[in-house]
Amino acid sequence: MPNLATFLGKYKLTTEQSTKLFNDLKELEKSFDPQEIQNFYPAFEALMTQYRIGEDDIEAFVSYLYSDQKFSNLVTYIIPSFYSLGGDHSFFEHTYDQMMSNLINEINE
């Protein structure tokens, strides 16, 4: 899988914009509140819209995020938030399965 920066290249983000996106994602991660999980995915979606990452690409983008250790924890907030809003469980299915497999492996170690 190409790296996240390569994936973002299709959106023609400058280096500065990519850096800002990464910083915004880290700030979003810091803002996570389990008591308000249903507010998290809409905030993520709004951030994606700001960077012109469309609905058709969000699933692939989240997969890329999960494959990057700097952002994998963020994905553990994004997907449950999406599902808590009644999102289709086939969306993010591959990444969710990978998350569960990794969690089981961690528990068994």
C-alpha positions in Angstrom: 0.0 0.0 0.0 1.4 3.4 -0.9 2.1 5.8 2.0 -0.4 8.3 3.2 1.4 11.2 1.5 1.2 9.5 -1.8 -2.5 8.8 -1.3 -3.1 12.5 -0.5 -1.2 13.4 -3.7 -4.4 12.8 -5.7 -6.0 15.8 -3.8 -3.1 18.0 -4.9 -2.5 19.2 -1.4 0.7 21.2 -1.0 3.2 20.1 1.6 1.9 22.8 3.9 -1.7 21.7 3.5 -0.7 18.0 4.1 1.1 19.0 7.3 -1.9 21.1 8.4 -4.2 18.1 7.7 -2.0 15.8 9.7 -2.0 18.3 12.6 -5.7 18.8 12.4 -6.2 15.0 12.6 -4.0 14.8 15.7 -6.0 17.7 17.2 -9.2 15.9 16.4 -7.9 12.7 18.1 -7.1 14.7 21.2 -10.7 16.0 21.3 -12.2 12.5 21.5 -14.7 12.2 24.3 -16.2 8.7 24.8 -19.3 10.3 26.3 -19.9 12.2 23.0 -18.9 9.5 20.6 -21.7 10.4 18.1 -20.1 13.8 17.6 -16.8 12.5 16.6 -17.5 11.1 13.1 -19.3 14.3 12.0 -16.3 16.3 13.1 -14.0 13.9 11.1 -16.3 14.1 8.1 -16.3 18.0 8.3 -12.5 17.9 8.3 -12.4 15.7 5.3 -14.7 18.0 3.4 -12.4 20.9 4.3 -9.6 19.1 2.5 -11.8 18.0 -0.4 -11.6 14.3 0.5 -15.0 13.1 -0.7 -17.3 10.5 0.7 -16.1 8.1 -2.0 -12.6 8.2 -0.7 -13.2 8.3 3.1 -13.1 4.5 3.5 -9.7 4.2 1.7 -8.4 7.3 3.6 -9.3 5.7 6.9 -7.6 2.5 5.8 -4.4 4.5 5.1 -4.7 6.2 8.4 -5.0 2.9 10.2 -1.9 1.6 8.5 0.1 4.6 9.8 1.1 4.2 13.5 0.8 7.9 14.0 -2.9 7.7 13.2 -4.1 4.2 13.9 -5.5 5.2 17.3 -7.5 7.9 15.7 -9.2 5.2 13.5 -10.3 3.4 16.7 -12.4 6.5 17.4 -13.6 7.1 13.8 -15.1 3.7 13.0 -17.0 3.2 16.3 -18.4 6.7 16.0 -19.6 6.1 12.5 -21.2 2.8 13.6 -22.8 4.5 16.6 -24.6 6.8 14.2 -26.2 3.8 12.5 -23.6 3.7 9.7 -23.6 0.7 7.3 -21.3 -1.9 8.9 -20.0 -2.9 5.5 -18.4 0.5 5.3 -14.9 0.3 6.9 -15.4 -3.4 7.2 -11.9 -4.4 6.1 -10.3 -1.8 8.5 -12.6 -2.8 11.3 -11.7 -6.5 10.9 -8.1 -5.6 11.0 -8.6 -3.5 14.2 -10.3 -6.5 15.8 -7.7 -8.9 14.7 -4.9 -6.6 16.1 -6.8 -6.3 19.4 -7.2 -10.0 19.8 -3.5 -10.5 19.0 -2.6 -7.8 21.7 -4.8 -9.6 24.3 -3.3 -12.9 23.5 0.3 -11.7 23.9 
